[in-house]
Amino acid sequence: AVVSTQSTGEKAVDNPTYQEIGDVVRSLGLNHELQPTKHYCRELDRERWQLGRVKVQLVGEQGEHLHETIHTKRQLMEYCATMIPKLKSRSSKPADNQQPSGSGKNKKKKGRK
């Protein structure tokens, strides 16, 4: 899934997880609920990275907005698209993925020649 917009220019995040979206919403101080086992009902491929849903309360019971600047789902998604790349979990992933592949290069295979 990619979070993107067209009216204000392209803002996108490749494969955002529900945890990352939840972290951004938590930083805003909005009421939210993480649902890790939910998925899009028409999605046939139920991969682990595709699971999860975040429910966010943007409007109070009296109809008032709960955040000063974010009033709509679109504004929330645009904010998430700008903040997710700045998360520590996003910036540390490429370094973590390179370490295991580099350590396996110097090993000799045993058995068949």
Backbone as a printed PyTorch tensor [residue, N CA C, xyz], in Angstrom:
tensor([[[  0.8420,  -1.1740,   0.0000],
         [  0.0000,   0.0000,   0.0000],
         [  0.8840,   1.2330,   0.0000]],

        [[  0.4560,   2.2260,  -0.7120],
         [  1.2070,   3.4630,  -0.7980],
         [  0.2870,   4.6100,  -0.4320]],

        [[  0.7260,   5.4500,   0.4640],
         [ -0.0220,   6.6350,   0.8330],
         [  0.3830,   7.7020,  -0.1680]],

        [[ -0.5660,   8.2290,  -0.9680],
         [ -0.2050,   9.2290,  -1.9590],
         [ -1.3100,  10.2520,  -2.1190]],

        [[ -0.9360,  11.4260,  -2.6150],
         [ -1.9000,  12.4760,  -2.9000],
         [ -1.5540,  13.0930,  -4.2410]],

        [[ -2.5480,  13.7030,  -4.8950],
         [ -2.2860,  14.3360,  -6.1710],
         [ -2.5170,  15.8330,  -6.1300]],

        [[ -3.3860,  16.3380,  -5.2810],
         [ -3.7280,  17.7580,  -5.2840],
         [ -2.5740,  18.6370,  -4.8080]],

        [[ -1.7900,  18.1760,  -3.8410],
         [ -0.7020,  18.9870,  -3.3090],
         [  0.6590,  18.4830,  -3.7630]],

        [[  0.7000,  17.6750,  -4.8030],
         [  1.9600,  17.0850,  -5.2360],
         [  2.0530,  15.6600,  -4.7370]],

        [[  3.0510,  14.9410,  -5.2030],
         [  3.1920,  13.5430,  -4.8170],
         [  3.8320,  13.4130,  -3.4430]],

        [[  3.1490,  12.7660,  -2.5520],
         [  3.6750,  12.3740,  -1.2530],
         [  3.3690,  10.8990,  -1.1500]],

        [[  4.3850,  10.0990,  -0.9480],
         [  4.1410,   8.6620,  -0.9190],
         [  5.1100,   7.9740,   0.0280]],

        [[  4.6660,   6.8250,   0.5530],
         [  5.4870,   5.9640,   1.3860],
         [  5.2840,   4.5450,   0.8770]],

        [[  6.3710,   3.8610,   0.5870],
         [  6.2640,   2.4740,   0.1380],
         [  5.9920,   1.5660,   1.3300]],

        [[  4.9450,   0.7890,   1.2220],
         [  4.5730,  -0.2390,   2.1990],
         [  4.5720,   0.2440,   3.6500]],

        [[  3.7370,   1.2090,   3.9840],
         [  3.6550,   1.6170,   5.3900],
         [  2.9580,   0.5360,   6.2100]],

        [[  3.4410,   0.2860,   7.4050],
         [  2.8190,  -0.7160,   8.2700],
         [  1.8580,  -0.0270,   9.2400]],

        [[  0.9740,  -0.8090,   9.8160],
         [  0.0310,  -0.2320,  10.7720],
         [  0.7640,   0.2800,  12.0120]],

        [[  1.9000,  -0.3410,  12.3680],
         [  2.6600,   0.1360,  13.5200],
         [  3.2320,   1.5290,  13.2510]],

        [[  3.7380,   1.7500,  12.0320],
         [  4.3130,   3.0520,  11.6940],
         [  3.2360,   4.1360,  11.6940]],

        [[  2.0840,   3.8280,  11.1140],
         [  0.9800,   4.7850,  11.1040],
         [  0.5290,   5.0480,  12.5390]],

        [[  0.4660,   4.0010,  13.3550],
         [  0.0920,   4.1560,  14.7500],
         [  1.0690,   5.0330,  15.5230]],

        [[  2.3660,   4.9050,  15.2360],
         [  3.3680,   5.7460,  15.8920],
         [  3.1610,   7.2190,  15.5600]],

        [[  2.8670,   7.5140,  14.2870],
         [  2.6480,   8.9020,  13.8670],
         [  1.3830,   9.4510,  14.5190]],

        [[  0.3080,   8.6620,  14.5380],
         [ -0.9560,   9.1120,  15.1390],
         [ -0.7690,   9.3210,  16.6410]],

        [[  0.0020,   8.4510,  17.2850],
         [  0.2700,   8.5900,  18.7190],
         [  0.9950,   9.9080,  18.9930]],

        [[  1.9220,  10.2800,  18.1060],
         [  2.6620,  11.5330,  18.3090],
         [  1.7540,  12.7610,  18.1950]],

        [[  0.6390,  12.6160,  17.4660],
         [ -0.3290,  13.7060,  17.3480],
         [ -1.2310,  13.8200,  18.5690]],

        [[ -1.3000,  12.7600,  19.3590],
         [ -2.1470,  12.7720,  20.5430],
         [ -3.6080,  12.4590,  20.2440]],

        [[ -3.8890,  11.8700,  19.0830],
         [ -5.2720,  11.5160,  18.7280],
         [ -5.6340,  10.1540,  19.3050]],

        [[ -6.9210,   9.9740,  19.6380],
         [ -7.4050,   8.6610,  20.0600],
         [ -7.3500,   7.7340,  18.8610]],

        [[ -6.7780,   6.5540,  19.0600],
         [ -6.6690,   5.5920,  17.9660],
         [ -6.6620,   4.1730,  18.5230]],

        [[ -6.9130,   3.2320,  17.6330],
         [ -6.9240,   1.8180,  18.0030],
         [ -6.1850,   1.0380,  16.9300]],

        [[ -5.1910,   0.2540,  17.3440],
         [ -4.4600,  -0.6070,  16.4190],
         [ -5.1500,  -1.9620,  16.3690]],

        [[ -5.4210,  -2.4350,  15.1730],
         [ -6.0620,  -3.7350,  14.9790],
         [ -5.1490,  -4.5830,  14.0900]],

        [[ -4.2250,  -5.3370,  14.6980],
         [ -3.1970,  -6.0410,  13.9250],
         [ -3.6970,  -7.1890,  13.0530]],

        [[ -4.8680,  -7.7490,  13.3320],
         [ -5.3220,  -8.9020,  12.5470],
         [ -6.2860,  -8.5270,  11.4280]],

        [[ -6.6380,  -7.2680,  11.3110],
         [ -7.5720,  -6.8430,  10.2630],
         [ -6.8380,  -6.7080,   8.9340]],

        [[ -7.5830,  -6.8990,   7.8330],
         [ -7.0200,  -6.7400,   6.4990],
         [ -8.1230,  -6.3550,   5.5320]],

        [[ -7.7220,  -5.8840,   4.3670],
         [ -8.6870,  -5.5240,   3.3320],
         [ -9.3790,  -6.7890,   2.8570]],

        [[-10.6930,  -6.8080,   2.8800],
         [-11.4540,  -8.0390,   2.6440],
         [-11.2520,  -8.6180,   1.2470]],

        [[-10.9410,  -7.8100,   0.2610],
         [-10.7610,  -8.3150,  -1.1060],
         [ -9.3240,  -8.6910,  -1.4140]],

        [[ -8.4380,  -8.5170,  -0.4680],
         [ -7.0330,  -8.8500,  -0.6800],
         [ -6.8530, -10.3580,  -0.5310]],

        [[ -6.4330, -11.0130,  -1.5990],
         [ -6.2540, -12.4640,  -1.5770],
         [ -4.9400, -12.8580,  -0.9200]],

        [[ -3.9300, -12.0330,  -1.1010],
         [ -2.6160, -12.3200,  -0.5510],
         [ -2.5330, -11.7230,   0.8480]],

        [[ -2.6280, -12.5490,   1.8550],
         [ -2.6530, -12.0670,   3.2400],
         [ -1.2610, -12.1780,   3.8640]],

        [[ -0.3310, -11.4500,   3.2900],
         [  1.0260, -11.4380,   3.8180],
         [  1.0480, -10.6990,   5.1540]],

        [[  2.0120, -11.0280,   5.9690],
         [  2.1180, -10.4350,   7.3020],
         [  2.2940,  -8.9150,   7.2290]],

        [[  3.0410,  -8.4200,   6.2550],
         [  3.2760,  -6.9770,   6.1710],
         [  2.0510,  -6.2210,   5.6900]],

        [[  1.0500,  -6.9240,   5.1510],
         [ -0.1560,  -6.2620,   4.6760],
         [ -1.2540,  -6.2340,   5.7390]],

        [[ -1.0890,  -6.9700,   6.8100],
         [ -2.1130,  -7.0220,   7.8420],
         [ -2.0890,  -5.7640,   8.7020]],

        [[ -3.2280,  -5.4440,   9.2760],
         [ -3.3090,  -4.3700,  10.2480],
         [ -4.1530,  -3.2060,   9.7880]],

        [[ -4.7990,  -2.5790,  10.7680],
         [ -5.6350,  -1.4080,  10.5150],
         [ -5.5020,  -0.4740,  11.7050]],

        [[ -5.6000,   0.8240,  11.4270],
         [ -5.5660,   1.8360,  12.4750],
         [ -6.8570,   2.6320,  12.3870]],

        [[ -7.6270,   2.6180,  13.4590],
         [ -8.8410,   3.4360,  13.5290],
         [ -8.5030,   4.6830,  14.3290]],

        [[ -8.8380,   5.8510,  13.7670],
         [ -8.4790,   7.1280,  14.3760],
         [ -9.7410,   7.9620,  14.5670]],

        [[ -9.8700,   8.5770,  15.7360],
         [-10.9920,   9.4750,  16.0050],
         [-10.5410,  10.8950,  15.7160]],

        [[-11.0790,  11.4770,  14.6340],
         [-10.7340,  12.8410,  14.2420],
         [-11.7320,  13.8720,  14.7550]],

        [[-12.9800,  13.4200,  15.0130],
         [-14.0490,  14.3290,  15.4240],
         [-14.6340,  13.8230,  16.7400]],

        [[-14.8800,  14.7530,  17.6590],
         [-15.4520,  14.4020,  18.9480],
         [-16.9530,  14.1480,  18.8540]],

        [[-17.5600,  13.7900,  19.9700],
         [-18.9920,  13.4770,  20.0040],
         [-19.8640,  14.6880,  19.6860]],

        [[-19.3690,  15.8880,  19.9930],
         [-20.1430,  17.1030,  19.7270],
         [-19.8840,  17.6480,  18.3200]],

        [[-19.0420,  16.9610,  17.5340],
         [-18.7370,  17.4120,  16.1770],
         [-17.5190,  18.3050,  16.0890]],

        [[-16.8170,  18.4960,  17.1990],
         [-15.6320,  19.3510,  17.1930],
         [-14.4090,  18.5490,  16.7370]],

        [[-13.4690,  19.2340,  16.1090],
         [-12.2320,  18.5960,  15.6700],
         [-11.3200,  18.3870,  16.8720]],

        [[-10.6820,  17.2320,  16.9340],
         [ -9.8460,  16.8910,  18.0810],
         [ -8.3940,  17.3260,  17.9080]],

        [[ -8.0330,  17.8150,  16.7240],
         [ -6.6810,  18.3100,  16.4780],
         [ -6.7700,  19.6630,  15.8040]],

        [[ -5.8060,  20.5560,  16.0910],
         [ -5.8800,  21.9200,  15.5460],
         [ -5.7490,  21.9630,  14.0380]],

        [[ -4.8390,  21.1570,  13.4720],
         [ -4.5540,  21.2760,  12.0380],
         [ -5.0760,  20.1120,  11.2110]],

        [[ -5.2520,  18.9490,  11.8070],
         [ -5.6890,  17.7710,  11.0460],
         [ -7.1680,  17.5440,  11.3080]],

        [[ -7.9840,  17.7710,  10.2590],
         [ -9.4380,  17.6680,  10.3930],
         [-10.0250,  16.5600,   9.5280]],

        [[ -9.2860,  16.1110,   8.5110],
         [ -9.8200,  15.1040,   7.5870],
         [ -8.8630,  13.9220,   7.4890]],

        [[ -9.3900,  12.8330,   6.9380],
         [ -8.5760,  11.6410,   6.7200],
         [ -7.4530,  11.9420,   5.7290]],

        [[ -7.7510,  12.7360,   4.7140],
         [ -6.7420,  13.0910,   3.7150],
         [ -5.5760,  13.8540,   4.3560]],

        [[ -5.8820,  14.8070,   5.2270],
         [ -4.8360,  15.5520,   5.9110],
         [ -4.0010,  14.6320,   6.7950]],

        [[ -4.6570,  13.6680,   7.4390],
         [ -3.9430,  12.7080,   8.2720],
         [ -3.0080,  11.8470,   7.4280]],

        [[ -3.4850,  11.3800,   6.2720],
         [ -2.6630,  10.5400,   5.4120],
         [ -1.4760,  11.3210,   4.8490]],

        [[ -1.6860,  12.5810,   4.4890],
         [ -0.5850,  13.4070,   4.0060],
         [  0.4590,  13.6150,   5.0990]],

        [[ -0.0030,  13.8250,   6.3220],
         [  0.9160,  13.9940,   7.4470],
         [  1.7050,  12.7000,   7.6850]],

        [[  1.0220,  11.5650,   7.6290],
         [  1.7000,  10.2740,   7.7980],
         [  2.7470,  10.0660,   6.7050]],

        [[  2.4250,  10.4730,   5.4770],
         [  3.3570,  10.3080,   4.3600],
         [  4.6170,  11.1390,   4.5480]],

        [[  4.5060,  12.2590,   5.2290],
         [  5.6980,  13.0710,   5.4720],
         [  6.4730,  12.6120,   6.6950]],

        [[  5.7940,  12.0060,   7.6670],
         [  6.4560,  11.6550,   8.9270],
         [  7.0160,  10.2280,   8.9690]],

        [[  6.4130,   9.2860,   8.2670],
         [  6.8710,   7.8900,   8.3280],
         [  8.3250,   7.7480,   7.8820]],

        [[  8.7770,   8.4100,   6.8100],
         [ 10.1940,   8.2700,   6.4430],
         [ 11.1540,   8.7920,   7.5130]],

        [[ 10.6950,   9.6310,   8.4130],
         [ 11.5370,  10.1940,   9.4710],
         [ 11.6040,   9.3170,  10.7150]],

        [[ 10.8070,   8.2510,  10.7720],
         [ 10.7980,   7.3740,  11.9400],
         [ 12.1220,   6.6260,  12.0660]],

        [[ 12.5220,   6.3320,  13.3010],
         [ 13.7610,   5.5910,  13.5370],
         [ 13.7010,   4.1970,  12.9220]],

        [[ 12.5300,   3.5690,  12.9630],
         [ 12.3940,   2.2190,  12.4070],
         [ 12.6250,   2.2140,  10.8990]],

        [[ 12.2660,   3.2970,  10.2030],
         [ 12.4890,   3.3990,   8.7550],
         [ 13.9500,   3.6560,   8.4380]],

        [[ 14.5930,   4.4840,   9.2050],
         [ 15.9730,   4.8470,   8.8880],
         [ 16.9540,   3.7330,   9.2480]],

        [[ 16.5960,   2.8240,  10.1550],
         [ 17.5150,   1.7580,  10.5510],
         [ 17.3370,   0.4750,   9.7440]],

        [[ 16.2430,   0.3290,   8.9850],
         [ 15.9940,  -0.9150,   8.2520],
         [ 17.0540,  -1.2370,   7.1980]],

        [[ 17.4960,  -0.2950,   6.3350],
         [ 18.4920,  -0.6540,   5.3280],
         [ 19.7940,  -1.1580,   5.9410]],

        [[ 20.2430,  -0.5980,   7.0420],
         [ 21.4750,  -1.0510,   7.6800],
         [ 21.2990,  -2.4620,   8.2420]],

        [[ 20.1340,  -2.7540,   8.8080],
         [ 19.8990,  -4.0910,   9.3610],
         [ 19.8640,  -5.1490,   8.2700]],

        [[ 19.3010,  -4.8280,   7.1020],
         [ 19.1870,  -5.7970,   6.0220],
         [ 20.5260,  -6.1000,   5.3800]],

        [[ 21.4980,  -5.1860,   5.4350],
         [ 22.7800,  -5.4100,   4.7950],
         [ 23.6990,  -6.2650,   5.6480]],

        [[ 23.5840,  -6.2510,   6.9550],
         [ 24.4900,  -6.9820,   7.8230],
         [ 24.4300,  -8.4910,   7.6280]],

        [[ 23.2450,  -9.1380,   7.6160],
         [ 23.2290, -10.5910,   7.4510],
         [ 23.7570, -11.0330,   6.0950]],

        [[ 23.4870, -10.2980,   5.0230],
         [ 23.9270, -10.7150,   3.7030],
         [ 25.4370, -10.5880,   3.5810]],

        [[ 26.0510,  -9.6260,   4.2380],
         [ 27.4920,  -9.4360,   4.1670],
         [ 28.2510, -10.4980,   4.9420]],

        [[ 27.7060, -11.0030,   6.0260],
         [ 28.3990, -11.9790,   6.8480],
         [ 28.4050, -13.3640,   6.2060]],

        [[ 27.4780, -13.6570,   5.3300],
         [ 27.3960, -14.9700,   4.7010],
         [ 28.2640, -15.1260,   3.4700]],

        [[ 28.9140, -14.0790,   3.0110],
         [ 29.7000, -14.1490,   1.7780],
         [ 31.0140, -14.8910,   1.9620]],

        [[ 31.6020, -14.8630,   3.1410],
         [ 32.9190, -15.4380,   3.3570],
         [ 32.8820, -16.9090,   3.7800]],

        [[ 31.7200, -17.4740,   3.9250],
         [ 31.5970, -18.8600,   4.3590],
         [ 31.8430, -19.8060,   3.1840]],

        [[ 32.5660, -20.8890,   3.4360],
         [ 32.8000, -21.8920,   2.3990],
         [ 31.7190, -22.9510,   2.5000]],

        [[ 31.3070, -23.4560,   1.3440],
         [ 30.2970, -24.5170,   1.3280],
         [ 30.9740, -25.8500,   1.5890]],

        [[ 30.3340, -26.6520,   2.4040],
         [ 30.8460, -27.9890,   2.6940],
         [ 30.0040, -28.9980,   1.9330]],

        [[ 30.5870, -30.1080,   1.6100],
         [ 29.8220, -31.1450,   0.9340],
         [ 30.1890, -31.2270,  -0.5350]],

        [[ 29.2210, -31.0020,  -1.4060],
         [ 29.4520, -31.1280,  -2.8600],
         [ 30.4410, -30.1100,  -3.3680]],

        [[ 31.1340, -30.5270,  -4.4420],
         [ 32.1090, -29.6200,  -5.0690],
         [ 31.5460, -29.0190,  -6.3050]]])
